[in-house]
């Protein structure tokens, strides 16, 4: 299996509080990466892309849990 599918399976095991905390943590990372880019420091653009992707996966899971489509 690909890395993203394995990662998504691991994310499915998280509880909703852990998902929300992880989303906040990743959003803070995005802000720090953008600050680095604006101040001309070394920032890896692929990290920004993968972080955004992971946030979207977590937000999808959060939505599915809150609408009770996926039962925990």
CHARMM internal coordinates of N, CA and C (Angstrom, degrees):
IC EDIT
DIST 1 N 1 CA 1.4479
DIST 1 CA 1 C 1.5222
ANGL 1 N 1 CA 1 C 110.20
DIST 1 C 2 N 1.3010
ANGL 1 CA 1 C 2 N 113.93
DIHE 1 N 1 CA 1 C 2 N 157.38
DIST 2 N 2 CA 1.4576
ANGL 1 C 2 N 2 CA 117.67
DIHE 1 CA 1 C 2 N 2 CA 179.76
DIST 2 CA 2 C 1.5254
ANGL 2 N 2 CA 2 C 110.49
DIHE 1 C 2 N 2 CA 2 C -77.17
DIST 2 C 3 N 1.3026
ANGL 2 CA 2 C 3 N 114.40
DIHE 2 N 2 CA 2 C 3 N 165.59
DIST 3 N 3 CA 1.4587
ANGL 2 C 3 N 3 CA 120.94
DIHE 2 CA 2 C 3 N 3 CA -177.01
DIST 3 CA 3 C 1.5259
ANGL 3 N 3 CA 3 C 111.58
DIHE 2 C 3 N 3 CA 3 C -63.66
DIST 3 C 4 N 1.3332
ANGL 3 CA 3 C 4 N 117.45
DIHE 3 N 3 CA 3 C 4 N -38.77
DIST 4 N 4 CA 1.4594
ANGL 3 C 4 N 4 CA 120.35
DIHE 3 CA 3 C 4 N 4 CA -177.12
DIST 4 CA 4 C 1.5302
ANGL 4 N 4 CA 4 C 111.61
DIHE 3 C 4 N 4 CA 4 C -69.30
DIST 4 C 5 N 1.3127
ANGL 4 CA 4 C 5 N 117.10
DIHE 4 N 4 CA 4 C 5 N -34.73
DIST 5 N 5 CA 1.4643
ANGL 4 C 5 N 5 CA 119.26
DIHE 4 CA 4 C 5 N 5 CA 178.52
DIST 5 CA 5 C 1.5160
ANGL 5 N 5 CA 5 C 110.26
DIHE 4 C 5 N 5 CA 5 C -67.91
DIST 5 C 6 N 1.3200
ANGL 5 CA 5 C 6 N 117.20
DIHE 5 N 5 CA 5 C 6 N -40.84
DIST 6 N 6 CA 1.4568
ANGL 5 C 6 N 6 CA 120.42
DIHE 5 CA 5 C 6 N 6 CA 177.16
DIST 6 CA 6 C 1.5176
ANGL 6 N 6 CA 6 C 110.51
DIHE 5 C 6 N 6 CA 6 C -64.75
DIST 6 C 7 N 1.3246
ANGL 6 CA 6 C 7 N 116.40
DIHE 6 N 6 CA 6 C 7 N -41.44
DIST 7 N 7 CA 1.4511
ANGL 6 C 7 N 7 CA 121.23
DIHE 6 CA 6 C 7 N 7 CA 179.66
DIST 7 CA 7 C 1.5273
ANGL 7 N 7 CA 7 C 110.36
DIHE 6 C 7 N 7 CA 7 C -63.16
DIST 7 C 8 N 1.3161
ANGL 7 CA 7 C 8 N 117.19
DIHE 7 N 7 CA 7 C 8 N -41.19
DIST 8 N 8 CA 1.4616
ANGL 7 C 8 N 8 CA 121.60
DIHE 7 CA 7 C 8 N 8 CA -179.61
DIST 8 CA 8 C 1.5283
ANGL 8 N 8 CA 8 C 110.35
DIHE 7 C 8 N 8 CA 8 C -66.48
DIST 8 C 9 N 1.3088
ANGL 8 CA 8 C 9 N 117.26
DIHE 8 N 8 CA 8 C 9 N -36.66
DIST 9 N 9 CA 1.4676
ANGL 8 C 9 N 9 CA 120.35
DIHE 8 CA 8 C 9 N 9 CA 176.82
DIST 9 CA 9 C 1.5189
ANGL 9 N 9 CA 9 C 110.32
DIHE 8 C 9 N 9 CA 9 C -63.86
DIST 9 C 10 N 1.3321
ANGL 9 CA 9 C 10 N 117.00
DIHE 9 N 9 CA 9 C 10 N -38.32
DIST 10 N 10 CA 1.4596
ANGL 9 C 10 N 10 CA 120.57
DIHE 9 CA 9 C 10 N 10 CA 177.89
DIST 10 CA 10 C 1.5316
ANGL 10 N 10 CA 10 C 110.50
DIHE 9 C 10 N 10 CA 10 C -68.10
DIST 10 C 11 N 1.3185
ANGL 10 CA 10 C 11 N 116.86
DIHE 10 N 10 CA 10 C 11 N -36.63
DIST 11 N 11 CA 1.4518
ANGL 10 C 11 N 11 CA 120.36
DIHE 10 CA 10 C 11 N 11 CA 179.26
DIST 11 CA 11 C 1.5228
ANGL 11 N 11 CA 11 C 111.70
DIHE 10 C 11 N 11 CA 11 C -67.08
DIST 11 C 12 N 1.3205
ANGL 11 CA 11 C 12 N 116.66
DIHE 11 N 11 CA 11 C 12 N -32.52
DIST 12 N 12 CA 1.4561
ANGL 11 C 12 N 12 CA 120.50
DIHE 11 CA 11 C 12 N 12 CA 179.42
DIST 12 CA 12 C 1.5250
ANGL 12 N 12 CA 12 C 112.20
DIHE 11 C 12 N 12 CA 12 C -64.16
DIST 12 C 13 N 1.3166
ANGL 12 CA 12 C 13 N 117.19
DIHE 12 N 12 CA 12 C 13 N -22.52
DIST 13 N 13 CA 1.4550
ANGL 12 C 13 N 13 CA 121.35
DIHE 12 CA 12 C 13 N 13 CA -178.54
DIST 13 CA 13 C 1.5383
ANGL 13 N 13 CA 13 C 112.64
DIHE 12 C 13 N 13 CA 13 C -79.87
DIST 13 C 14 N 1.3257
ANGL 13 CA 13 C 14 N 117.30
DIHE 13 N 13 CA 13 C 14 N -11.82
DIST 14 N 14 CA 1.4598
ANGL 13 C 14 N 14 CA 121.05
DIHE 13 CA 13 C 14 N 14 CA -177.68
DIST 14 CA 14 C 1.5265
ANGL 14 N 14 CA 14 C 111.05
DIHE 13 C 14 N 14 CA 14 C -76.07
DIST 14 C 15 N 1.3279
ANGL 14 CA 14 C 15 N 115.76
DIHE 14 N 14 CA 14 C 15 N 150.66
DIST 15 N 15 CA 1.4622
ANGL 14 C 15 N 15 CA 121.42
DIHE 14 CA 14 C 15 N 15 CA 174.23
DIST 15 CA 15 C 1.5174
ANGL 15 N 15 CA 15 C 108.30
DIHE 14 C 15 N 15 CA 15 C -82.85
DIST 15 C 16 N 1.3336
ANGL 15 CA 15 C 16 N 116.54
DIHE 15 N 15 CA 15 C 16 N 164.54
DIST 16 N 16 CA 1.4614
ANGL 15 C 16 N 16 CA 119.99
DIHE 15 CA 15 C 16 N 16 CA -173.80
DIST 16 CA 16 C 1.5276
ANGL 16 N 16 CA 16 C 112.04
DIHE 15 C 16 N 16 CA 16 C -63.33
DIST 16 C 17 N 1.3259
ANGL 16 CA 16 C 17 N 118.24
DIHE 16 N 16 CA 16 C 17 N -34.96
DIST 17 N 17 CA 1.4675
ANGL 16 C 17 N 17 CA 120.25
DIHE 16 CA 16 C 17 N 17 CA 178.22
DIST 17 CA 17 C 1.5263
ANGL 17 N 17 CA 17 C 110.41
DIHE 16 C 17 N 17 CA 17 C -66.20
DIST 17 C 18 N 1.3255
ANGL 17 CA 17 C 18 N 116.07
DIHE 17 N 17 CA 17 C 18 N -39.34
DIST 18 N 18 CA 1.4609
ANGL 17 C 18 N 18 CA 120.26
DIHE 17 CA 17 C 18 N 18 CA 178.15
DIST 18 CA 18 C 1.5251
ANGL 18 N 18 CA 18 C 110.67
DIHE 17 C 18 N 18 CA 18 C -66.64
DIST 18 C 19 N 1.3160
ANGL 18 CA 18 C 19 N 116.20
DIHE 18 N 18 CA 18 C 19 N -37.21
DIST 19 N 19 CA 1.4661
ANGL 18 C 19 N 19 CA 120.83
DIHE 18 CA 18 C 19 N 19 CA 178.33
DIST 19 CA 19 C 1.5246
ANGL 19 N 19 CA 19 C 109.79
DIHE 18 C 19 N 19 CA 19 C -63.21
DIST 19 C 20 N 1.3156
ANGL 19 CA 19 C 20 N 117.03
DIHE 19 N 19 CA 19 C 20 N -45.85
DIST 20 N 20 CA 1.4639
ANGL 19 C 20 N 20 CA 120.76
DIHE 19 CA 19 C 20 N 20 CA -179.11
DIST 20 CA 20 C 1.5284
ANGL 20 N 20 CA 20 C 110.98
DIHE 19 C 20 N 20 CA 20 C -64.44
DIST 20 C 21 N 1.3182
ANGL 20 CA 20 C 21 N 117.24
DIHE 20 N 20 CA 20 C 21 N -40.01
DIST 21 N 21 CA 1.4652
ANGL 20 C 21 N 21 CA 120.28
DIHE 20 CA 20 C 21 N 21 CA 177.55
DIST 21 CA 21 C 1.5196
ANGL 21 N 21 CA 21 C 111.60
DIHE 20 C 21 N 21 CA 21 C -65.50
DIST 21 C 22 N 1.3164
ANGL 21 CA 21 C 22 N 116.27
DIHE 21 N 21 CA 21 C 22 N -39.82
DIST 22 N 22 CA 1.4671
ANGL 21 C 22 N 22 CA 121.31
DIHE 21 CA 21 C 22 N 22 CA 179.43
DIST 22 CA 22 C 1.5315
ANGL 22 N 22 CA 22 C 110.20
DIHE 21 C 22 N 22 CA 22 C -65.08
DIST 22 C 23 N 1.3347
ANGL 22 CA 22 C 23 N 117.16
DIHE 22 N 22 CA 22 C 23 N -39.76
DIST 23 N 23 CA 1.4637
ANGL 22 C 23 N 23 CA 121.27
DIHE 22 CA 22 C 23 N 23 CA 178.24
DIST 23 CA 23 C 1.5272
ANGL 23 N 23 CA 23 C 110.11
DIHE 22 C 23 N 23 CA 23 C -60.92
DIST 23 C 24 N 1.3281
ANGL 23 CA 23 C 24 N 116.94
DIHE 23 N 23 CA 23 C 24 N -46.37
DIST 24 N 24 CA 1.4658
ANGL 23 C 24 N 24 CA 120.36
DIHE 23 CA 23 C 24 N 24 CA 178.65
DIST 24 CA 24 C 1.5206
ANGL 24 N 24 CA 24 C 111.80
DIHE 23 C 24 N 24 CA 24 C -61.14
DIST 24 C 25 N 1.3217
ANGL 24 CA 24 C 25 N 115.77
DIHE 24 N 24 CA 24 C 25 N -42.87
DIST 25 N 25 CA 1.4643
ANGL 24 C 25 N 25 CA 120.55
DIHE 24 CA 24 C 25 N 25 CA 179.80
DIST 25 CA 25 C 1.5269
ANGL 25 N 25 CA 25 C 111.13
DIHE 24 C 25 N 25 CA 25 C -61.71
DIST 25 C 26 N 1.3256
ANGL 25 CA 25 C 26 N 116.59
DIHE 25 N 25 CA 25 C 26 N -43.88
DIST 26 N 26 CA 1.4672
ANGL 25 C 26 N 26 CA 120.57
DIHE 25 CA 25 C 26 N 26 CA -179.15
DIST 26 CA 26 C 1.5298
ANGL 26 N 26 CA 26 C 111.48
DIHE 25 C 26 N 26 CA 26 C -68.49
DIST 26 C 27 N 1.3277
ANGL 26 CA 26 C 27 N 117.02
DIHE 26 N 26 CA 26 C 27 N -36.48
DIST 27 N 27 CA 1.4626
ANGL 26 C 27 N 27 CA 119.78
DIHE 26 CA 26 C 27 N 27 CA 177.54
DIST 27 CA 27 C 1.5245
ANGL 27 N 27 CA 27 C 111.12
DIHE 26 C 27 N 27 CA 27 C -64.82
DIST 27 C 28 N 1.3350
ANGL 27 CA 27 C 28 N 116.18
DIHE 27 N 27 CA 27 C 28 N -37.58
DIST 28 N 28 CA 1.4664
ANGL 27 C 28 N 28 CA 119.67
DIHE 27 CA 27 C 28 N 28 CA 175.91
DIST 28 CA 28 C 1.5242
ANGL 28 N 28 CA 28 C 110.48
DIHE 27 C 28 N 28 CA 28 C -63.76
DIST 28 C 29 N 1.3413
ANGL 28 CA 28 C 29 N 116.28
DIHE 28 N 28 CA 28 C 29 N -39.01
DIST 29 N 29 CA 1.4647
ANGL 28 C 29 N 29 CA 120.37
DIHE 28 CA 28 C 29 N 29 CA 177.86
DIST 29 CA 29 C 1.5206
ANGL 29 N 29 CA 29 C 111.19
DIHE 28 C 29 N 29 CA 29 C -63.01
DIST 29 C 30 N 1.3159
ANGL 29 CA 29 C 30 N 117.33
DIHE 29 N 29 CA 29 C 30 N -40.09
DIST 30 N 30 CA 1.4653
ANGL 29 C 30 N 30 CA 120.95
DIHE 29 CA 29 C 30 N 30 CA 178.94
DIST 30 CA 30 C 1.5277
ANGL 30 N 30 CA 30 C 109.91
DIHE 29 C 30 N 30 CA 30 C -62.21
DIST 30 C 31 N 1.3289
ANGL 30 CA 30 C 31 N 116.38
DIHE 30 N 30 CA 30 C 31 N -43.22
DIST 31 N 31 CA 1.4652
ANGL 30 C 31 N 31 CA 119.63
DIHE 30 CA 30 C 31 N 31 CA 179.17
DIST 31 CA 31 C 1.5308
ANGL 31 N 31 CA 31 C 110.45
DIHE 30 C 31 N 31 CA 31 C -61.41
DIST 31 C 32 N 1.3266
ANGL 31 CA 31 C 32 N 116.65
DIHE 31 N 31 CA 31 C 32 N -43.34
DIST 32 N 32 CA 1.4687
ANGL 31 C 32 N 32 CA 119.67
DIHE 31 CA 31 C 32 N 32 CA 179.22
DIST 32 CA 32 C 1.5307
ANGL 32 N 32 CA 32 C 111.82
DIHE 31 C 32 N 32 CA 32 C -63.92
DIST 32 C 33 N 1.3157
ANGL 32 CA 32 C 33 N 116.72
DIHE 32 N 32 CA 32 C 33 N -39.67
DIST 33 N 33 CA 1.4698
ANGL 32 C 33 N 33 CA 120.54
DIHE 32 CA 32 C 33 N 33 CA 178.67
DIST 33 CA 33 C 1.5310
ANGL 33 N 33 CA 33 C 110.12
DIHE 32 C 33 N 33 CA 33 C -64.15
DIST 33 C 34 N 1.3303
ANGL 33 CA 33 C 34 N 116.67
DIHE 33 N 33 CA 33 C 34 N -42.87
DIST 34 N 34 CA 1.4644
ANGL 33 C 34 N 34 CA 120.10
DIHE 33 CA 33 C 34 N 34 CA 179.63
DIST 34 CA 34 C 1.5259
ANGL 34 N 34 CA 34 C 111.49
DIHE 33 C 34 N 34 CA 34 C -65.25
DIST 34 C 35 N 1.3180
ANGL 34 CA 34 C 35 N 116.30
DIHE 34 N 34 CA 34 C 35 N -36.86
DIST 35 N 35 CA 1.4717
ANGL 34 C 35 N 35 CA 119.74
DIHE 34 CA 34 C 35 N 35 CA 177.00
DIST 35 CA 35 C 1.5228
ANGL 35 N 35 CA 35 C 109.68
DIHE 34 C 35 N 35 CA 35 C -63.60
DIST 35 C 36 N 1.3252
ANGL 35 CA 35 C 36 N 116.35
DIHE 35 N 35 CA 35 C 36 N -42.83
DIST 36 N 36 CA 1.4687
ANGL 35 C 36 N 36 CA 119.80
DIHE 35 CA 35 C 36 N 36 CA 177.91
DIST 36 CA 36 C 1.5229
ANGL 36 N 36 CA 36 C 111.20
DIHE 35 C 36 N 36 CA 36 C -60.38
DIST 36 C 37 N 1.3285
ANGL 36 CA 36 C 37 N 116.44
DIHE 36 N 36 CA 36 C 37 N -42.27
DIST 37 N 37 CA 1.4562
ANGL 36 C 37 N 37 CA 119.72
DIHE 36 CA 36 C 37 N 37 CA 180.00
DIST 37 CA 37 C 1.5289
ANGL 37 N 37 CA 37 C 111.38
DIHE 36 C 37 N 37 CA 37 C -63.73
DIST 37 C 38 N 1.3183
ANGL 37 CA 37 C 38 N 116.48
DIHE 37 N 37 CA 37 C 38 N -41.85
DIST 38 N 38 CA 1.4693
ANGL 37 C 38 N 38 CA 120.44
DIHE 37 CA 37 C 38 N 38 CA -178.09
DIST 38 CA 38 C 1.5278
ANGL 38 N 38 CA 38 C 112.39
DIHE 37 C 38 N 38 CA 38 C -69.61
DIST 38 C 39 N 1.3268
ANGL 38 CA 38 C 39 N 116.92
DIHE 38 N 38 CA 38 C 39 N -28.50
DIST 39 N 39 CA 1.4608
ANGL 38 C 39 N 39 CA 119.96
DIHE 38 CA 38 C 39 N 39 CA -179.51
DIST 39 CA 39 C 1.5324
ANGL 39 N 39 CA 39 C 111.77
DIHE 38 C 39 N 39 CA 39 C -95.28
DIST 39 C 40 N 1.3173
ANGL 39 CA 39 C 40 N 115.79
DIHE 39 N 39 CA 39 C 40 N 13.79
DIST 40 N 40 CA 1.4708
ANGL 39 C 40 N 40 CA 122.88
DIHE 39 CA 39 C 40 N 40 CA 175.93
DIST 40 CA 40 C 1.5299
ANGL 40 N 40 CA 40 C 113.64
DIHE 39 C 40 N 40 CA 40 C 63.19
DIST 40 C 41 N 1.3187
ANGL 40 CA 40 C 41 N 116.78
DIHE 40 N 40 CA 40 C 41 N 26.16
DIST 41 N 41 CA 1.4554
ANGL 40 C 41 N 41 CA 120.08
DIHE 40 CA 40 C 41 N 41 CA 174.13
DIST 41 CA 41 C 1.5187
ANGL 41 N 41 CA 41 C 108.97
DIHE 40 C 41 N 41 CA 41 C -86.74
DIST 41 C 42 N 1.3234
ANGL 41 CA 41 C 42 N 116.19
DIHE 41 N 41 CA 41 C 42 N 168.84
DIST 42 N 42 CA 1.4561
ANGL 41 C 42 N 42 CA 119.70
DIHE 41 CA 41 C 42 N 42 CA 179.79
DIST 42 CA 42 C 1.5250
ANGL 42 N 42 CA 42 C 109.49
DIHE 41 C 42 N 42 CA 42 C -72.35
DIST 42 C 43 N 1.3192
ANGL 42 CA 42 C 43 N 115.24
DIHE 42 N 42 CA 42 C 43 N 121.69
DIST 43 N 43 CA 1.4659
ANGL 42 C 43 N 43 CA 121.60
DIHE 42 CA 42 C 43 N 43 CA 177.38
DIST 43 CA 43 C 1.5176
ANGL 43 N 43 CA 43 C 107.64
DIHE 42 C 43 N 43 CA 43 C -138.38
DIST 43 C 44 N 1.2990
ANGL 43 CA 43 C 44 N 116.27
DIHE 43 N 43 CA 43 C 44 N 133.91
DIST 44 N 44 CA 1.4576
ANGL 43 C 44 N 44 CA 121.03
DIHE 43 CA 43 C 44 N 44 CA -178.81
DIST 44 CA 44 C 1.5326
ANGL 44 N 44 CA 44 C 109.37
DIHE 43 C 44 N 44 CA 44 C -87.32
DIST 44 C 45 N 1.3306
ANGL 44 CA 44 C 45 N 117.31
DIHE 44 N 44 CA 44 C 45 N 114.88
DIST 45 N 45 CA 1.4628
ANGL 44 C 45 N 45 CA 119.93
DIHE 44 CA 44 C 45 N 45 CA -176.42
DIST 45 CA 45 C 1.5311
ANGL 45 N 45 CA 45 C 113.45
DIHE 44 C 45 N 45 CA 45 C -64.88
DIST 45 C 46 N 1.3221
ANGL 45 CA 45 C 46 N 117.32
DIHE 45 N 45 CA 45 C 46 N -28.40
DIST 46 N 46 CA 1.4592
ANGL 45 C 46 N 46 CA 118.89
DIHE 45 CA 45 C 46 N 46 CA -179.28
DIST 46 CA 46 C 1.5308
ANGL 46 N 46 CA 46 C 111.60
DIHE 45 C 46 N 46 CA 46 C -69.05
DIST 46 C 47 N 1.3235
ANGL 46 CA 46 C 47 N 116.96
DIHE 46 N 46 CA 46 C 47 N -26.57
DIST 47 N 47 CA 1.4635
ANGL 46 C 47 N 47 CA 120.65
DIHE 46 CA 46 C 47 N 47 CA 177.89
DIST 47 CA 47 C 1.5270
ANGL 47 N 47 CA 47 C 109.68
DIHE 46 C 47 N 47 CA 47 C -67.62
DIST 47 C 48 N 1.3211
ANGL 47 CA 47 C 48 N 116.45
DIHE 47 N 47 CA 47 C 48 N -38.36
DIST 48 N 48 CA 1.4599
ANGL 47 C 48 N 48 CA 120.85
DIHE 47 CA 47 C 48 N 48 CA 177.28
DIST 48 CA 48 C 1.5287
ANGL 48 N 48 CA 48 C 110.34
DIHE 47 C 48 N 48 CA 48 C -61.37
DIST 48 C 49 N 1.3093
ANGL 48 CA 48 C 49 N 116.10
DIHE 48 N 48 CA 48 C 49 N -44.81
DIST 49 N 49 CA 1.4616
ANGL 48 C 49 N 49 CA 121.15
DIHE 48 CA 48 C 49 N 49 CA -179.00
DIST 49 CA 49 C 1.5292
ANGL 49 N 49 CA 49 C 111.53
DIHE 48 C 49 N 49 CA 49 C -64.01
DIST 49 C 50 N 1.3143
ANGL 49 CA 49 C 50 N 117.21
DIHE 49 N 49 CA 49 C 50 N -46.99
DIST 50 N 50 CA 1.4669
ANGL 49 C 50 N 50 CA 120.14
DIHE 49 CA 49 C 50 N 50 CA -178.05
DIST 50 CA 50 C 1.5272
ANGL 50 N 50 CA 50 C 111.09
DIHE 49 C 50 N 50 CA 50 C -68.83
DIST 50 C 51 N 1.3207
ANGL 50 CA 50 C 51 N 117.45
DIHE 50 N 50 CA 50 C 51 N -33.26
DIST 51 N 51 CA 1.4619
ANGL 50 C 51 N 51 CA 120.76
DIHE 50 CA 50 C 51 N 51 CA 177.67
DIST 51 CA 51 C 1.5202
ANGL 51 N 51 CA 51 C 110.72
DIHE 50 C 51 N 51 CA 51 C -66.29
DIST 51 C 52 N 1.3242
ANGL 51 CA 51 C 52 N 116.57
DIHE 51 N 51 CA 51 C 52 N -44.03
DIST 52 N 52 CA 1.4619
ANGL 51 C 52 N 52 CA 120.16
DIHE 51 CA 51 C 52 N 52 CA 177.21
DIST 52 CA 52 C 1.5240
ANGL 52 N 52 CA 52 C 111.22
DIHE 51 C 52 N 52 CA 52 C -61.54
DIST 52 C 53 N 1.3207
ANGL 52 CA 52 C 53 N 116.04
DIHE 52 N 52 CA 52 C 53 N -39.17
DIST 53 N 53 CA 1.4558
ANGL 52 C 53 N 53 CA 120.79
DIHE 52 CA 52 C 53 N 53 CA 179.34
DIST 53 CA 53 C 1.5334
ANGL 53 N 53 CA 53 C 110.64
DIHE 52 C 53 N 53 CA 53 C -64.12
DIST 53 C 54 N 1.3126
ANGL 53 CA 53 C 54 N 116.20
DIHE 53 N 53 CA 53 C 54 N -43.43
DIST 54 N 54 CA 1.4567
ANGL 53 C 54 N 54 CA 120.26
DIHE 53 CA 53 C 54 N 54 CA -179.98
DIST 54 CA 54 C 1.5344
ANGL 54 N 54 CA 54 C 111.00
DIHE 53 C 54 N 54 CA 54 C -66.55
DIST 54 C 55 N 1.3236
ANGL 54 CA 54 C 55 N 117.14
DIHE 54 N 54 CA 54 C 55 N -36.77
DIST 55 N 55 CA 1.4679
ANGL 54 C 55 N 55 CA 120.33
DIHE 54 CA 54 C 55 N 55 CA 176.42
DIST 55 CA 55 C 1.5211
ANGL 55 N 55 CA 55 C 110.48
DIHE 54 C 55 N 55 CA 55 C -62.27
DIST 55 C 56 N 1.3031
ANGL 55 CA 55 C 56 N 116.67
DIHE 55 N 55 CA 55 C 56 N -43.21
DIST 56 N 56 CA 1.4646
ANGL 55 C 56 N 56 CA 119.69
DIHE 55 CA 55 C 56 N 56 CA -179.87
DIST 56 CA 56 C 1.5273
ANGL 56 N 56 CA 56 C 111.11
DIHE 55 C 56 N 56 CA 56 C -64.22
DIST 56 C 57 N 1.3287
ANGL 56 CA 56 C 57 N 117.17
DIHE 56 N 56 CA 56 C 57 N -37.91
DIST 57 N 57 CA 1.4623
ANGL 56 C 57 N 57 CA 119.95
DIHE 56 CA 56 C 57 N 57 CA 176.56
DIST 57 CA 57 C 1.5258
ANGL 57 N 57 CA 57 C 110.69
DIHE 56 C 57 N 57 CA 57 C -64.12
DIST 57 C 58 N 1.3274
ANGL 57 CA 57 C 58 N 116.33
DIHE 57 N 57 CA 57 C 58 N -43.97
DIST 58 N 58 CA 1.4615
ANGL 57 C 58 N 58 CA 120.07
DIHE 57 CA 57 C 58 N 58 CA -179.85
DIST 58 CA 58 C 1.5238
ANGL 58 N 58 CA 58 C 111.81
DIHE 57 C 58 N 58 CA 58 C -65.84
DIST 58 C 59 N 1.3174
ANGL 58 CA 58 C 59 N 116.67
DIHE 58 N 58 CA 58 C 59 N -39.04
DIST 59 N 59 CA 1.4621
ANGL 58 C 59 N 59 CA 119.53
DIHE 58 CA 58 C 59 N 59 CA 179.12
DIST 59 CA 59 C 1.5284
ANGL 59 N 59 CA 59 C 111.05
DIHE 58 C 59 N 59 CA 59 C -67.20
DIST 59 C 60 N 1.3194
ANGL 59 CA 59 C 60 N 116.55
DIHE 59 N 59 CA 59 C 60 N -35.12
DIST 60 N 60 CA 1.4581
ANGL 59 C 60 N 60 CA 120.30
DIHE 59 CA 59 C 60 N 60 CA 175.79
DIST 60 CA 60 C 1.5189
ANGL 60 N 60 CA 60 C 110.30
DIHE 59 C 60 N 60 CA 60 C -64.46
DIST 60 C 61 N 1.3170
ANGL 60 CA 60 C 61 N 116.85
DIHE 60 N 60 CA 60 C 61 N -45.35
DIST 61 N 61 CA 1.4631
ANGL 60 C 61 N 61 CA 120.21
DIHE 60 CA 60 C 61 N 61 CA 177.54
DIST 61 CA 61 C 1.5217
ANGL 61 N 61 CA 61 C 111.36
DIHE 60 C 61 N 61 CA 61 C -61.54
DIST 61 C 62 N 1.3140
ANGL 61 CA 61 C 62 N 115.90
DIHE 61 N 61 CA 61 C 62 N -42.99
DIST 62 N 62 CA 1.4624
ANGL 61 C 62 N 62 CA 120.02
DIHE 61 CA 61 C 62 N 62 CA 179.49
DIST 62 CA 62 C 1.5271
ANGL 62 N 62 CA 62 C 110.20
DIHE 61 C 62 N 62 CA 62 C -59.73
DIST 62 C 63 N 1.3125
ANGL 62 CA 62 C 63 N 116.54
DIHE 62 N 62 CA 62 C 63 N -43.47
DIST 63 N 63 CA 1.4611
ANGL 62 C 63 N 63 CA 121.00
DIHE 62 CA 62 C 63 N 63 CA 178.96
DIST 63 CA 63 C 1.5269
ANGL 63 N 63 CA 63 C 110.78
DIHE 62 C 63 N 63 CA 63 C -63.23
DIST 63 C 64 N 1.3110
ANGL 63 CA 63 C 64 N 116.93
DIHE 63 N 63 CA 63 C 64 N -43.07
DIST 64 N 64 CA 1.4562
ANGL 63 C 64 N 64 CA 120.27
DIHE 63 CA 63 C 64 N 64 CA -179.53
DIST 64 CA 64 C 1.5307
ANGL 64 N 64 CA 64 C 111.77
DIHE 63 C 64 N 64 CA 64 C -65.06
DIST 64 C 65 N 1.3207
ANGL 64 CA 64 C 65 N 116.59
DIHE 64 N 64 CA 64 C 65 N -36.92
DIST 65 N 65 CA 1.4633
ANGL 64 C 65 N 65 CA 120.02
DIHE 64 CA 64 C 65 N 65 CA 177.90
DIST 65 CA 65 C 1.5275
ANGL 65 N 65 CA 65 C 111.22
DIHE 64 C 65 N 65 CA 65 C -70.01
DIST 65 C 66 N 1.3147
ANGL 65 CA 65 C 66 N 117.50
DIHE 65 N 65 CA 65 C 66 N -41.12
DIST 66 N 66 CA 1.4659
ANGL 65 C 66 N 66 CA 119.94
DIHE 65 CA 65 C 66 N 66 CA -177.43
DIST 66 CA 66 C 1.5285
ANGL 66 N 66 CA 66 C 112.11
DIHE 65 C 66 N 66 CA 66 C -71.58
DIST 66 C 67 N 1.3249
ANGL 66 CA 66 C 67 N 116.64
DIHE 66 N 66 CA 66 C 67 N -29.89
DIST 67 N 67 CA 1.4645
ANGL 66 C 67 N 67 CA 119.23
DIHE 66 CA 66 C 67 N 67 CA 176.91
DIST 67 CA 67 C 1.5284
ANGL 67 N 67 CA 67 C 110.85
DIHE 66 C 67 N 67 CA 67 C -90.20
DIST 67 C 68 N 1.3127
ANGL 67 CA 67 C 68 N 115.83
DIHE 67 N 67 CA 67 C 68 N 3.04
DIST 68 N 68 CA 1.4639
ANGL 67 C 68 N 68 CA 124.05
DIHE 67 CA 67 C 68 N 68 CA 175.77
DIST 68 CA 68 C 1.5265
ANGL 68 N 68 CA 68 C 113.54
DIHE 67 C 68 N 68 CA 68 C 60.61
DIST 68 C 69 N 1.3199
ANGL 68 CA 68 C 69 N 116.15
DIHE 68 N 68 CA 68 C 69 N 31.25
DIST 69 N 69 CA 1.4578
ANGL 68 C 69 N 69 CA 120.67
DIHE 68 CA 68 C 69 N 69 CA 173.56
DIST 69 CA 69 C 1.5306
ANGL 69 N 69 CA 69 C 108.69
DIHE 68 C 69 N 69 CA 69 C -74.74
DIST 69 C 70 N 1.3289
ANGL 69 CA 69 C 70 N 115.17
DIHE 69 N 69 CA 69 C 70 N -40.16
DIST 70 N 70 CA 1.4748
ANGL 69 C 70 N 70 CA 121.14
DIHE 69 CA 69 C 70 N 70 CA 175.41
DIST 70 CA 70 C 1.5165
ANGL 70 N 70 CA 70 C 106.39
DIHE 69 C 70 N 70 CA 70 C -105.74
DIST 70 C 71 N 1.3071
ANGL 70 CA 70 C 71 N 115.88
DIHE 70 N 70 CA 70 C 71 N 127.50
DIST 71 N 71 CA 1.4574
ANGL 70 C 71 N 71 CA 120.10
DIHE 70 CA 70 C 71 N 71 CA 179.38
DIST 71 CA 71 C 1.5109
ANGL 71 N 71 CA 71 C 110.17
DIHE 70 C 71 N 71 CA 71 C -94.61
DIST 71 C 72 N 1.3140
ANGL 71 CA 71 C 72 N 115.11
DIHE 71 N 71 CA 71 C 72 N 138.77
DIST 72 N 72 CA 1.4632
ANGL 71 C 72 N 72 CA 121.47
DIHE 71 CA 71 C 72 N 72 CA 176.66
DIST 72 CA 72 C 1.4874
ANGL 72 N 72 CA 72 C 109.06
DIHE 71 C 72 N 72 CA 72 C -102.83
END
COOR INIT
IC SEED 1 N 1 CA 1 C
IC BUILD
